[in-house]
Amino acid sequence: MSSSLSHHSEGAAAAHVVVAGGGLAGLASAVWLAERGHRVTLVEKAGRLGGRTFSFEVPGVEGLVDNGQHLFAGCYDALLSYVRTIGSAEGLRWDAPPLAIRTGPGELRTGSGPAWLPSWARRVVGPAWLAWPPIPLRDRPAALRTWARLALAVARQDERLDELTVDRWFRTIGVPASLRALTLDQFVIGLLNEQPDRVSAFTFVQALRFISGRALAGNPRAGDAIWPRVSLHELFVAPAERYLRARGGEIHTGAKLADVVLRDGRVHGVELAGGRVIDCDAAVLALTPWALATVLDRGGLGAHDFFTPVRKIEAAPISSVYLWLDRPLRMRRLAENLRGTTIEWVFDTGGMHGAADAAEHCYSLAVSASWNVVHQRNAEFIDAAIESLHRHYPESRSARVVRSKVIHQPAATFSAQPGFESLRLPHVTPIPGLFLAGDWTRTGLPSTMESAADSARRATGAVADYLAAPVAPAGSR
């Protein structure tokens, strides 16, 4: 009769886990593994950490600039847990829900409720804006039916919706065009970073279910906006590096994953480009689907059918431009959603960072699912952005653009087209000791920072279970 051992026995040295990928999912995985007492090595092929949430220098600008404005929500439990773990939560600024639609100069429609009401009352009254939106009276009964049908879809969670685009589903259930133009289409684009005629209706319903579920679970601030007061590097990356190094973790940038090394069918290490092998007890691949597909093409993992769906996942773009003006815009909210222009969102980045009185006023202008502009020349995109400001903020016509910075991200998120949910992989792979993390994995969430952090939480929990599970010695029966 043979005894069994765990993958990591009590009294032995701490189990060694390699995390491949230094984006948000990888950083959170490494941090939470280190928090559990494991020895962690983080490898990243780029020369920096941060993945798709990174910061950089702009000549003439003090401090770092992010790769576009990022919005967090009060329901992002996993992300908030991450920043609390690494000690950077003070870098967040809480704000009212980001429902501020500018339909023209001086015309801003919000769901905040009257300013003279106390904050708790505004949160109760504000949603009435959805039930009785500023659309033609003849369309309001259909709008009410739309909200009822959306609520029913959230409750039922019909997977057949993954066969339909949002556009087709909206037409099927009779959503009035005026409601789509005012709120719903832009809500879909902003939430899923994809056009309504390209994105899965099921993924949209899943996102609504996530938000409403967190609110109904007792989080009164689930729909609130959270803005970074500092750069993403200061918020997510630098504190994580300090956290890992303080706990003996190793960080290697410029280290590209080539393959996973197996022994007796289990993970034994990872191989880097150039041939170096790092031995480990378990590994977490926190890669984008397109980066993982490259590893599959060049290494032994590609022989496993489990990973095949990864090759079918497509990316969606986001384009943005920072404008530094010599005078402020007359914005009433930190973020305003524009109608009828190339630019969809204007963010008062300087105001978020507490620099409202600076000599230069920084604004981030963004286009989600930017298929129509992602290949434009910088000068052309800047001209379109400035024209968008002129249309909605007349005072911008007399402002001087001190400097600008265009950021096109062709692979900013995954593209959740119909059938996408069937492509998402679980966090536990069929290969013992190998786990996955990333916003595209089976979290049930859209391509957000919360999905990345949530995937890390799931993956690290699975790693802990694996390392603690008993395993029979080789050759035993």
BAFI-835447 format. One record per residue (C-alpha): residue number from 0; x, y, z. Coordinates in steps of 0.001 Angstrom, whole numbers, plus 500000, padded with zeros to 6 digits. Example, Ala and Ser with C-alpha at 12.3 -4.5 7.8 and 13.67 -1.06 7.14 Angstrom:
// BAFI-835447
ATOM	resi	X	Y	Z
ATOM	0	512300	495500	507800
ATOM	1	513670	498940	507140
//
This chain:
// BAFI-835447
ATOM	resi	X	Y	Z
ATOM	0	500000	500000	500000
ATOM	1	501606	503254	498902
ATOM	2	501300	506610	500609
ATOM	3	500455	509735	498661
ATOM	4	502099	513116	498760
ATOM	5	500837	516552	497840
ATOM	6	502395	518388	494902
ATOM	7	504008	520505	497568
ATOM	8	504638	518869	500954
ATOM	9	504494	520638	504284
ATOM	10	507920	521607	505552
ATOM	11	509453	521733	502092
ATOM	12	510566	524921	500397
ATOM	13	507771	527089	499049
ATOM	14	506269	525854	495790
ATOM	15	507583	527685	492744
ATOM	16	505033	529065	490273
ATOM	17	505923	530767	487005
ATOM	18	503519	533367	485622
ATOM	19	503971	534104	481920
ATOM	20	502595	537487	480897
ATOM	21	503033	540774	482724
ATOM	22	499703	542401	481934
ATOM	23	497055	543029	484559
ATOM	24	496005	539353	484725
ATOM	25	499625	538277	485104
ATOM	26	500464	540914	487686
ATOM	27	497409	540045	489770
ATOM	28	498160	536318	489481
ATOM	29	501753	536835	490609
ATOM	30	500743	539087	493485
ATOM	31	498069	536757	494815
ATOM	32	500324	533719	494477
ATOM	33	503010	535538	496446
ATOM	34	500392	536521	499015
ATOM	35	499648	532811	499476
ATOM	36	503326	532195	500235
ATOM	37	504437	530695	496929
ATOM	38	507726	531541	495283
ATOM	39	506861	533427	492105
ATOM	40	508730	534155	488909
ATOM	41	507037	536565	486486
ATOM	42	508202	536586	482858
ATOM	43	507127	539128	480228
ATOM	44	508250	539270	476596
ATOM	45	508099	543081	476392
ATOM	46	510644	545339	477984
ATOM	47	508081	546592	480486
ATOM	48	505189	545306	482574
ATOM	49	501567	546398	482275
ATOM	50	500422	544725	479082
ATOM	51	497522	546701	477623
ATOM	52	497414	549037	480628
ATOM	53	500655	550966	480448
ATOM	54	502031	554485	480793
ATOM	55	504746	556386	478948
ATOM	56	506493	559741	478800
ATOM	57	505420	562599	476531
ATOM	58	507956	565387	475892
ATOM	59	507028	568541	477756
ATOM	60	504551	566780	480073
ATOM	61	505285	566240	483740
ATOM	62	504681	562677	484863
ATOM	63	503525	559683	482864
ATOM	64	500667	559502	480360
ATOM	65	498450	556415	480051
ATOM	66	497634	554590	476821
ATOM	67	494207	556202	476804
ATOM	68	491751	556943	479586
ATOM	69	490588	553937	481613
ATOM	70	487289	553680	483457
ATOM	71	486711	551394	486430
ATOM	72	483350	550661	488046
ATOM	73	482254	550262	491628
ATOM	74	481296	546648	490897
ATOM	75	484886	545700	489998
ATOM	76	485416	543645	493147
ATOM	77	488452	541706	491932
ATOM	78	490231	544792	490606
ATOM	79	489571	546706	493808
ATOM	80	490883	543747	495791
ATOM	81	494066	543822	493698
ATOM	82	494799	547511	494304
ATOM	83	494112	547037	498008
ATOM	84	496540	544110	498110
ATOM	85	499354	546100	496509
ATOM	86	498502	549213	498536
ATOM	87	497542	551670	495785
ATOM	88	493812	552139	496453
ATOM	89	494406	555770	497420
ATOM	90	495146	556375	493736
ATOM	91	491458	555913	492870
ATOM	92	488837	558653	492658
ATOM	93	485182	557661	493081
ATOM	94	482560	559505	491060
ATOM	95	478871	559309	490146
ATOM	96	477780	556817	487437
ATOM	97	479242	557828	484055
ATOM	98	475873	558571	482462
ATOM	99	476428	562006	480938
ATOM	100	475338	562365	477320
ATOM	101	476144	565596	475482
ATOM	102	473827	566011	472505
ATOM	103	474973	569537	471659
ATOM	104	476479	572733	473113
ATOM	105	475130	573136	476651
ATOM	106	472922	570057	476291
ATOM	107	474043	567459	478820
ATOM	108	471675	564713	479869
ATOM	109	472550	562784	483015
ATOM	110	470962	560214	485295
ATOM	111	472295	561698	488506
ATOM	112	469083	563207	489830
ATOM	113	468744	566840	490985
ATOM	114	471880	568265	492598
ATOM	115	469902	569569	495596
ATOM	116	469012	566003	496677
ATOM	117	471306	564127	499094
ATOM	118	473586	561598	497409
ATOM	119	471581	558540	498532
ATOM	120	468398	560046	497090
ATOM	121	470082	560891	493794
ATOM	122	471050	557245	493417
ATOM	123	467391	556249	493812
ATOM	124	465926	558957	491569
ATOM	125	468608	558830	488848
ATOM	126	467582	555472	487290
ATOM	127	464136	556946	486571
ATOM	128	465885	558656	483641
ATOM	129	466070	555230	482007
ATOM	130	462390	554482	482541
ATOM	131	461322	557838	481124
ATOM	132	464141	558857	478767
ATOM	133	464206	562110	476777
ATOM	134	462989	560541	473541
ATOM	135	459760	561211	471547
ATOM	136	456605	560432	473530
ATOM	137	455438	557934	470921
ATOM	138	458564	555832	471569
ATOM	139	458368	555739	475352
ATOM	140	455987	552770	475679
ATOM	141	458364	550771	473455
ATOM	142	461273	551967	475608
ATOM	143	459581	550633	478735
ATOM	144	458978	547304	477002
ATOM	145	462664	547278	476031
ATOM	146	463810	547602	479644
ATOM	147	461402	544841	480667
ATOM	148	462727	542538	477933
ATOM	149	466314	543289	478884
ATOM	150	465533	542453	482519
ATOM	151	463862	539203	481455
ATOM	152	466859	538263	479304
ATOM	153	469205	538877	482222
ATOM	154	467098	536634	484440
ATOM	155	466786	533821	481888
ATOM	156	470336	533872	480509
ATOM	157	469376	532167	477241
ATOM	158	472573	530871	475597
ATOM	159	470857	530935	472202
ATOM	160	471439	534694	472248
ATOM	161	475076	533906	471480
ATOM	162	473885	533129	467955
ATOM	163	472646	536707	467453
ATOM	164	474281	540094	467214
ATOM	165	472989	542801	469521
ATOM	166	471717	544706	466497
ATOM	167	469631	541785	465269
ATOM	168	468326	541077	468772
ATOM	169	467364	544714	469342
ATOM	170	465424	544717	466075
ATOM	171	463746	541444	467032
ATOM	172	462481	542749	470377
ATOM	173	461443	546115	468939
ATOM	174	463880	548557	470563
ATOM	175	462943	552042	469290
ATOM	176	465565	553710	467111
ATOM	177	465472	556856	469260
ATOM	178	466431	554906	472395
ATOM	179	469234	553143	470550
ATOM	180	470580	556440	469243
ATOM	181	470430	558148	472623
ATOM	182	471694	555438	474964
ATOM	183	471679	551761	474120
ATOM	184	473976	551502	471103
ATOM	185	476648	553621	472744
ATOM	186	476219	551669	475965
ATOM	187	476907	548444	474047
ATOM	188	479967	549947	472353
ATOM	189	481372	551367	475574
ATOM	190	480769	548191	477565
ATOM	191	481938	545631	475005
ATOM	192	484222	547657	472698
ATOM	193	482432	546358	469652
ATOM	194	479724	547576	467278
ATOM	195	476133	546356	467866
ATOM	196	476101	544653	464451
ATOM	197	479246	542652	465340
ATOM	198	478893	541750	469019
ATOM	199	477112	538802	470660
ATOM	200	473770	539538	472314
ATOM	201	474575	536905	474933
ATOM	202	477812	538629	475934
ATOM	203	475874	541897	476316
ATOM	204	473273	540219	478535
ATOM	205	476070	538607	480567
ATOM	206	477573	542055	481185
ATOM	207	474200	543417	482322
ATOM	208	473783	540414	484592
ATOM	209	477177	541048	486153
ATOM	210	476471	544721	486900
ATOM	211	472925	544172	488179
ATOM	212	474009	541147	490200
ATOM	213	476654	543126	492060
ATOM	214	474121	545902	492732
ATOM	215	471454	543502	493991
ATOM	216	474052	541758	496149
ATOM	217	474181	544876	498290
ATOM	218	476759	547081	496601
ATOM	219	475057	550505	496408
ATOM	220	477989	551895	494432
ATOM	221	478134	549096	491841
ATOM	222	477378	551505	489000
ATOM	223	479655	554318	490147
ATOM	224	482628	555398	488070
ATOM	225	486159	555157	489455
ATOM	226	488931	557198	487861
ATOM	227	492691	556856	488364
ATOM	228	494224	559851	490164
ATOM	229	497666	558671	489097
ATOM	230	499141	556946	486055
ATOM	231	498354	553275	485469
ATOM	232	502030	552523	486074
ATOM	233	501788	554060	489545
ATOM	234	498425	552424	490185
ATOM	235	498924	548862	488906
ATOM	236	502532	548170	487979
ATOM	237	505097	549811	490261
ATOM	238	503303	548808	493516
ATOM	239	503011	545217	492233
ATOM	240	506729	545113	491438
ATOM	241	507538	546320	494941
ATOM	242	505107	543808	496452
ATOM	243	506627	540874	494558
ATOM	244	510254	541789	495193
ATOM	245	509565	542277	498899
ATOM	246	508336	538660	498983
ATOM	247	511265	537188	497077
ATOM	248	509603	537172	493672
ATOM	249	511654	537375	490486
ATOM	250	510646	539543	487505
ATOM	251	512118	539071	484043
ATOM	252	511155	541424	481226
ATOM	253	512280	540845	477657
ATOM	254	511743	537135	478356
ATOM	255	509514	535510	475737
ATOM	256	507751	532241	476494
ATOM	257	508589	529546	473930
ATOM	258	506925	526470	475401
ATOM	259	505847	524633	478535
ATOM	260	508094	521777	479689
ATOM	261	506267	518602	480715
ATOM	262	507479	515548	482599
ATOM	263	505251	512516	483156
ATOM	264	502459	514590	481647
ATOM	265	502756	517342	484277
ATOM	266	504224	520824	484185
ATOM	267	507895	520737	485092
ATOM	268	508985	524159	483852
ATOM	269	508749	526766	481121
ATOM	270	511141	527300	478239
ATOM	271	512021	530832	477135
ATOM	272	513135	531953	473708
ATOM	273	516842	531239	473538
ATOM	274	516479	527886	475270
ATOM	275	516574	528814	478959
ATOM	276	514352	526587	481099
ATOM	277	512899	527703	484424
ATOM	278	511845	524763	486578
ATOM	279	508576	525158	488478
ATOM	280	505813	523267	490267
ATOM	281	503029	525010	488340
ATOM	282	502609	527675	485677
ATOM	283	499987	530301	484850
ATOM	284	499805	531497	481252
ATOM	285	498403	535038	481507
ATOM	286	498710	535809	477809
ATOM	287	496428	537453	475295
ATOM	288	494767	534900	473004
ATOM	289	496860	536039	470044
ATOM	290	500079	535773	472068
ATOM	291	499061	532307	473256
ATOM	292	498288	531312	469662
ATOM	293	501899	532139	468747
ATOM	294	503154	529848	471525
ATOM	295	500819	527113	470276
ATOM	296	502170	527455	466744
ATOM	297	505784	527130	467842
ATOM	298	505670	524738	470789
ATOM	299	504313	521422	471951
ATOM	300	501130	522859	473468
ATOM	301	499717	523223	469979
ATOM	302	499220	519454	469846
ATOM	303	496499	519671	472512
ATOM	304	493020	520167	471028
ATOM	305	491945	521924	474235
ATOM	306	493677	525108	473061
ATOM	307	492246	525147	469508
ATOM	308	489499	527755	470206
ATOM	309	492170	530336	471080
ATOM	310	493132	530608	467420
ATOM	311	489620	531818	466522
ATOM	312	489490	534774	468943
ATOM	313	489758	538127	467195
ATOM	314	490779	541540	468521
ATOM	315	488928	544875	468514
ATOM	316	490524	548358	468430
ATOM	317	490344	551506	470541
ATOM	318	491677	554861	469359
ATOM	319	492269	557922	471461
ATOM	320	494076	561235	471381
ATOM	321	495300	563415	474221
ATOM	322	494930	567125	473682
ATOM	323	496606	569682	475928
ATOM	324	494753	573007	475619
ATOM	325	495702	576439	476889
ATOM	326	492254	576884	478464
ATOM	327	489634	574557	479957
ATOM	328	486495	573172	478364
ATOM	329	483198	573856	480095
ATOM	330	482636	570250	481110
ATOM	331	480127	569517	483867
ATOM	332	481321	565953	484444
ATOM	333	484730	564299	484374
ATOM	334	483529	562180	481448
ATOM	335	480974	563154	478827
ATOM	336	479618	560951	476045
ATOM	337	479205	562811	472730
ATOM	338	476588	562264	470023
ATOM	339	476892	562903	466314
ATOM	340	480693	563221	466162
ATOM	341	483757	561077	465482
ATOM	342	484824	561266	469123
ATOM	343	482572	559336	471495
ATOM	344	484033	560272	474877
ATOM	345	485775	563317	476308
ATOM	346	487588	562749	479615
ATOM	347	488885	565551	481812
ATOM	348	492122	563733	482606
ATOM	349	493689	566771	484242
ATOM	350	490682	567135	486527
ATOM	351	490849	563477	487514
ATOM	352	494487	563916	488510
ATOM	353	493731	567085	490480
ATOM	354	495426	569381	487963
ATOM	355	492399	571492	487042
ATOM	356	494307	574736	487727
ATOM	357	497358	573796	485649
ATOM	358	498638	576045	482879
ATOM	359	497764	573324	480354
ATOM	360	494479	571418	480462
ATOM	361	494689	567752	479497
ATOM	362	491773	565920	477864
ATOM	363	491591	562380	476541
ATOM	364	489263	561883	473584
ATOM	365	488343	558290	472757
ATOM	366	486626	556128	470154
ATOM	367	485722	552558	471134
ATOM	368	485465	549823	468494
ATOM	369	487344	552290	466313
ATOM	370	487222	550337	463062
ATOM	371	486554	553518	461063
ATOM	372	489490	555531	462397
ATOM	373	492150	553106	463672
ATOM	374	494063	553308	460391
ATOM	375	493791	557081	459964
ATOM	376	496925	559183	459889
ATOM	377	497554	561012	463158
ATOM	378	496929	564454	461668
ATOM	379	493610	563342	460185
ATOM	380	492445	561830	463471
ATOM	381	493501	564932	465432
ATOM	382	491544	567154	463032
ATOM	383	488439	565008	463514
ATOM	384	488881	565138	467290
ATOM	385	489202	568921	467328
ATOM	386	486119	569257	465110
ATOM	387	484218	567074	467599
ATOM	388	485189	569452	470395
ATOM	389	484172	572489	468328
ATOM	390	480720	571028	467770
ATOM	391	480001	570354	471449
ATOM	392	482221	572867	473265
ATOM	393	482134	576243	471439
ATOM	394	484802	577638	473783
ATOM	395	487282	575170	472239
ATOM	396	487307	577250	469041
ATOM	397	489376	579896	470785
ATOM	398	491638	577390	472549
ATOM	399	495159	576662	471377
ATOM	400	496310	573062	471167
ATOM	401	499637	573097	473002
ATOM	402	500470	569451	472204
ATOM	403	498770	566229	471217
ATOM	404	499380	562491	471351
ATOM	405	497511	559887	469271
ATOM	406	497190	556298	470488
ATOM	407	495792	553640	468161
ATOM	408	495440	550196	469754
ATOM	409	494393	547678	467071
ATOM	410	494247	544838	469629
ATOM	411	492879	546649	472662
ATOM	412	490305	543987	473622
ATOM	413	488846	540769	472334
ATOM	414	485982	540980	469839
ATOM	415	482985	539190	471358
ATOM	416	481246	538239	468123
ATOM	417	478400	535682	468058
ATOM	418	479746	532335	469190
ATOM	419	482486	533922	471267
ATOM	420	481377	532417	474577
ATOM	421	482091	528929	473213
ATOM	422	485707	529986	472540
ATOM	423	486499	530996	476108
ATOM	424	488675	528461	477914
ATOM	425	488450	527483	481599
ATOM	426	491256	528416	483962
ATOM	427	492202	524797	484649
ATOM	428	493696	523036	481608
ATOM	429	493849	519261	481016
ATOM	430	497596	519454	481664
ATOM	431	498233	519041	485405
ATOM	432	499964	522108	486793
ATOM	433	499066	524413	483869
ATOM	434	496527	527199	484330
ATOM	435	495200	530125	482299
ATOM	436	494411	533730	483171
ATOM	437	493294	536652	481036
ATOM	438	490186	538701	480337
ATOM	439	489285	536323	477472
ATOM	440	489092	533226	479678
ATOM	441	485820	531893	481062
ATOM	442	484930	534681	483495
ATOM	443	481541	535529	481982
ATOM	444	482645	539185	481842
ATOM	445	483390	541494	478910
ATOM	446	486943	542448	477965
ATOM	447	487617	544631	480990
ATOM	448	490200	545070	483709
ATOM	449	487738	543397	486054
ATOM	450	487677	540302	483849
ATOM	451	491488	540229	483883
ATOM	452	491636	540537	487670
ATOM	453	488788	538056	488157
ATOM	454	490584	535524	485952
ATOM	455	493688	535917	488115
ATOM	456	491664	535278	491241
ATOM	457	490208	532101	489715
ATOM	458	493563	530892	488389
ATOM	459	495449	531430	491644
ATOM	460	492744	529603	493576
ATOM	461	493058	526681	491164
ATOM	462	496857	526693	491550
ATOM	463	496528	526543	495334
ATOM	464	494123	523596	495084
ATOM	465	496476	521773	492716
ATOM	466	499560	522252	494885
ATOM	467	497686	521059	497967
ATOM	468	496079	518030	496301
ATOM	469	497536	514566	496988
ATOM	470	499344	512825	494166
ATOM	471	500522	509217	494117
ATOM	472	504266	508690	493705
ATOM	473	505449	507637	490251
ATOM	474	505093	503888	489716
ATOM	475	502543	503360	492507
ATOM	476	499175	501677	492048
//
